[in-house]
C-alpha cells in the first residue's frame, strides 16, 4: 500500500509555501522510516483552522483513505497539523490504529501503539487546545486595546471608510454614504416604512452595503443586536464593542454569532464618527416608539388556507399577506426590496385566489377522471417497485450469505491457529459490510398488496374543501369563529397534503391572474373513511399539475 502525506496551515496571513515546507519535512520523515515517499498520496488544507475537522476536505479525504485501507502510513510535520483539539486528535489516531496505518511525524518520529504513544497523543492534543484558547484570549485582549485607542475592529460599517494611510481601524466618514444614512432616517421619521425606503433606494439605483440591494433588514435590522441603519450606535457618536461573540461548531467549523449580555458590552464615546444630529436621533426614537405601539395594537393575522404554498411566478419567492381589507397577497421579494428586485404580480386579493384554488381542487384534482388516472398510475408504479424490490432482495440475500460464510471461515481459521491475530481486522470489516447490507435489506419495501382507494375518500376530502371555502368566505367574526382553532388546523393540514404549491402569475397584456397548481393524489389515498393517515401508502403517485 501507498503512504500518505498531510499538511495544513491556519490563516490567510500565512503563505501557501507553508504547505510545501511541511510536505518536504513529512517526506523526509517517511524516508527515514524506510518508506518510499516518491509516490506518496498528498492531502492538504490551506487557510483552515485546526480547531475543527468537518470543514477540512483534505483531512476528510485522508480519513476516508485510512478507513478504506488504501494507505499504509501517514506522515505529518507535527501532530497539531492533524488537529489542535484533544478529542479530535485522539479519534484520528484511533482510526489509524484500527486500520493498521502507521503515524509518523517529522518532529517526534513514529507515534507507537504503546503507552508512550498514547501519552504523546494526549499531551500534544492538550497542548494544541490550550494554544487555541490562549490565542483567543490574546486576540480578544488586542481587540480591546484597539477599541480603547478609539479605533474600529472589523470592516468599516456603511457610512465610513478607512482613513488613507492611517493605522488599521482608523475610520473617517464617507460623505456620500453618510448622506444616504441621514436620508433613510429622515424618511423613517416622516412615516415611510423600512420596506418603502428600501424599494425607493433600489428604484433609484443607490447601491446598498457591499453593493447589494437594499432590503428591510438592512434598514431596520434587529433592535436587540443594535444592527441595521436605524439602530447603529456609531451614527449617534457612540462605539459599542463586544455585543456578540463567535461560536464555532466543533465538527463543521462553521461559526455563528451569539449575543453577549449588555453587562459585557464595552461602550465609549465616538463623536468624531457621529453622522446623525441629536435632534434627528430623538425623532427616530419617537418614530420607533410609534411603530412599536402600532404593531402591539395589531391583532396577529390568522394563518390562511394557502399560507406558504403560494409562489411568485416572476421570481419564485413566497407570497405573503401585505395588509388591506380584504387581505391581499404580494411577492415577498418585491415587498422587501421593491420593483427593482422583482417585477412581481402586484397585489392580489387573498379570498379570490383561495376560492379559485379550492374550487379547482374539487372540480379538477378530485374529479372522478383525475382519481381514475391517478390510481392507474399508482398501481403501475407499485408493480414496478415490487418487481425491483424482489430482485434487490434476492441479490442482497446472496451477498449477505456469502459474507457470513467468509466470516465463519476466518473465525474458524483463527481458532485453529491458522491465521494471524492481525487478520481479525478483516473479520470486523466483513461484519460491518454484512450489517450494512442487512440494514439495506430491511428497508426494501415488501410485496404488500396495492392499497386501494376507499370509495368515500374523495367525497370526504371534497367536504373538507367546502368547509375551508366557507371559512374563507366568512366575513363576520361569528361565522369565522364557529370553527375551532384545532379544527381549522386539521383542515389546513389536510389541504396541504393535497396541494403542494400554487404558482401565481399576472398576464402582462390582460392583467389577469394565472394560477398553476401542483397537487398530490396520494393525500386522498391516505384519507380513509375514519380519517386515518397511512404513511407511505401513496408511494407511486406523480404530482398532478393544472392551470386555472
Protein Blocks (a to p, Z undefined) as FASTA:
>chain_A
ZZddddddfbfkbcfklmmmmmmmmmmmmmmnopafklgccdddehiafkbmklmmklmm
mmmmmmnopafbdcdfbfklmpccfklmmmmmmmmmmnopacddfklopadfbfklmmmm
mmmmmmmmmmmmmmmmmmmmmmmmmmmnopaedjddehiacdehiaehiacddfklmmmm
mmmmmmmmnopafklmmmmmmmnopacehhiacdfklmnmpmklopajklmmklnopace
hkbccdddfklopacdddddfklpccdddfklpfbdfklmmmmmmmmmmmmmmmmmpccd
dddfkgokaccfklopacddeejjddddddfklmmnojklogbjojadfklmmmmmmmmm
mmmmmgmklmmmmmmmmmmmmmmmmmmmmmmmmmmmmmmmmmmmmmmmmmmmmmnopacf
klmmmmmmmmmmmmmmmmmmmmpccfbdcddddfklmmmmmmmmmmmmmmmmpmbfklmm
mpcfklmmmmmmmmmmmpmbdcddddfklopacddddddfklmmmmcfkopacehklgoi
acddddZZ
